[in-house]
Amino acid sequence: MPDTLVPLTPGQLLARGVCRHLLGHGFATVEELVPAPGLRVDVMALGPKGELWVVECKSSRADFVGDRKWQGYLGFCDRFFWAVDAAFPAELLPEGTGLILADAYDAEIVRLGPETPLPPARRRALLQKFARHAALRLQAARDPGLGAAGLP
């Protein structure tokens, strides 16, 4: 039976625009990375100087209000961002965090969040997770019969 395409959710469409934009700044990105048990970031970006950014994509007020884990992501990145569309009430977003306006095709960094460099041991562990996650995604794309079983 042929694979069927599943439509992307609004959050996944925002993530796609964010990933496209960050690529233009020299960042490699992965989606839905698990930095620690119980946490799953929407986008993790690895910059040209080794910096790690986390971007949480929020497609609605309810999506944002229901997110109770975002502060747990702060210890797993050098900078943290929210990605929202132009209709999102940006005044809801906490001060001191980054902001990206995005759609399905591109994005714009409106404000940088504060830079909080990761400790070296955590950076090394996250870089290994990032590489493994990206490699497993590539393998699953090249061998669709493998399915999700090959993903962490």
C-alpha positions in Angstrom: 0.0 0.0 0.0 1.5 3.4 -0.9 2.4 5.9 1.8 -0.2 8.7 2.2 0.7 12.2 3.0 -0.7 13.6 6.2 -1.5 17.3 6.1 0.8 19.4 8.3 -0.6 21.0 11.5 -0.5 24.8 11.9 2.4 24.4 14.3 4.3 22.2 11.8 3.7 24.8 9.1 5.2 27.5 11.4 8.2 25.2 12.1 8.8 24.8 8.4 8.9 28.5 7.8 11.2 28.9 10.8 13.6 26.2 9.6 13.7 27.8 6.1 14.5 31.1 7.6 17.2 29.8 9.9 18.9 27.9 7.1 19.4 31.3 5.5 21.4 32.3 8.6 23.6 29.2 8.4 21.6 27.1 10.9 20.9 23.4 10.5 17.6 22.4 12.1 15.7 19.4 13.4 12.1 19.2 14.5 10.6 17.4 17.5 13.9 16.7 19.3 13.7 15.3 22.8 16.4 16.9 24.9 15.3 15.1 28.1 12.5 12.7 29.1 9.2 14.6 29.1 10.4 17.4 26.9 10.1 17.8 23.1 11.1 21.0 21.4 9.4 22.0 18.2 12.7 23.2 16.5 16.3 22.9 17.6 18.7 24.9 15.5 22.5 24.4 15.4 24.3 27.6 14.3 27.5 28.0 12.3 29.5 28.7 15.6 28.0 25.8 17.4 25.2 27.7 19.1 22.0 25.9 20.0 18.6 27.6 19.7 15.2 26.3 20.7 12.1 27.6 18.9 8.7 26.8 20.2 5.9 27.2 17.6 2.6 28.4 18.9 -0.3 28.5 16.5 -3.0 29.9 18.8 -3.6 31.5 22.2 -4.9 28.1 23.5 -1.8 26.4 22.3 0.4 28.9 24.2 -1.8 28.9 27.4 -1.7 25.0 27.4 2.1 24.9 27.3 3.4 24.4 30.8 6.8 22.9 29.9 8.5 25.8 28.0 10.6 26.9 30.9 12.1 23.5 31.0 13.6 24.1 27.6 15.7 27.0 28.7 18.4 24.8 30.2 18.8 23.1 26.8 19.7 26.1 24.6 21.8 29.2 24.2 18.8 31.2 23.1 15.0 30.5 23.3 12.4 31.8 20.9 8.7 31.7 20.3 7.5 31.4 16.7 4.0 32.7 16.0 2.1 34.0 13.1 1.2 37.6 12.5 -2.3 37.2 14.0 -1.0 35.8 17.3 -1.4 38.2 20.3 2.4 38.6 20.9 1.7 40.5 24.1 1.0 37.1 25.8 4.6 36.0 25.3 6.9 36.4 28.3 9.4 39.3 28.3 13.0 38.2 28.0 12.3 35.5 25.3 13.0 35.7 21.6 10.3 36.2 19.1 10.0 35.0 15.5 7.1 35.9 13.2 6.5 33.0 10.8 4.3 31.4 8.2 4.6 28.2 6.3 7.2 29.6 3.9 9.5 32.0 5.8 10.0 33.8 9.0 11.5 37.0 10.5 13.4 37.2 13.8 11.7 40.1 15.6 13.7 40.0 18.8 16.6 37.9 20.1 16.2 36.3 23.5 19.0 36.6 26.0 22.1 34.5 25.3 22.7 32.0 28.1 25.6 29.8 27.1 25.2 26.1 27.8 27.7 24.3 30.1 30.2 22.4 28.0 29.1 18.9 29.1 25.4 19.7 28.3 26.4 21.2 24.9 28.3 18.1 24.0 25.4 15.8 25.0 22.9 17.9 23.0 25.1 18.0 19.9 25.3 14.2 20.0 21.4 14.0 20.4 21.1 16.5 17.5 23.4 14.5 15.2 21.7 11.2 16.1 18.2 12.6 15.6 19.1 14.1 12.2 20.9 10.9 11.1 17.9 8.7 12.1 15.5 11.0 10.3 17.6 10.8 7.2 17.7 7.0 7.4 14.0 6.8 7.8 13.5 9.1 4.8 15.8 7.0 2.7 14.2 3.7 3.9 10.5 4.4 4.4 9.9 0.7 5.3 11.9 1.4 8.5 9.2 3.6 9.8 9.2 5.2 13.2 10.9 2.2 14.7 14.3 3.6 13.8 13.5 7.0 15.5 14.2 7.6 19.2 
